[in-house]
Amino acid sequence: MKRVIEGVICIILLLFLGCAEEKAGPGNIAGGNYRGDGTFFDKGPRARVDRYLLKLGDLDFSRKTTRTFKVTGLPEVRFTLGFTLRGLPPLKPVGNDKMECNRANVSVLLKTKEGKEVLNCIAPFHEWTWSGSMNGTERFVYLRGDPGQAGASGFTPREGEEYLLTIGVEPLPGSAKVVSASLEMTGGGSKVP
């Protein structure tokens, strides 16, 4: 009986550990070679979209802010840089909640260690693309466009390349409210080309 219980516990642990989201770090295979700021997650090869997630932290949209991040060793897949906003009213079929909060000009500058610009754009936050699920209280906000083109927040890193990312936020008058905005990069997945 003891062997049966030990076997069941082993199977449960294997299933649990095989399905869990893994956090990258030294000696952790899930994150590959990522070194840099923030926290890197790999949801595993079965993830259909957004397999990789790099959380760089919250940015304050209530005051002028500039922050620089070092990003090194990302997997060579297309990433989209954006902000996750939480605590918004549920998304409705017809609505324009993106103009009511976090009014600011946001600048993005991503350069290689050698100084080559990969992304360089500035746009009012309400002009960014706001995506979310119906009745959801979260939005992912990003600049739509072709990777590497002006006005887009998508890029494909080169293996082993070190990048410096500078984000600037300059508040504009007329914001109904300011909500928490987490700077993130997402990419990869079996359904993503």
Helices and strands as residue ranges (DSSP letters): H 2-19, E 22-23, G 29-31, E 35-36, E 39-42, E 52-59, E 65-72, E 79-85, G 97-99, E 104-112, E 117-124, G 125-127, E 129-131, E 139-142, E 154-155, E 162-171, E 181-187
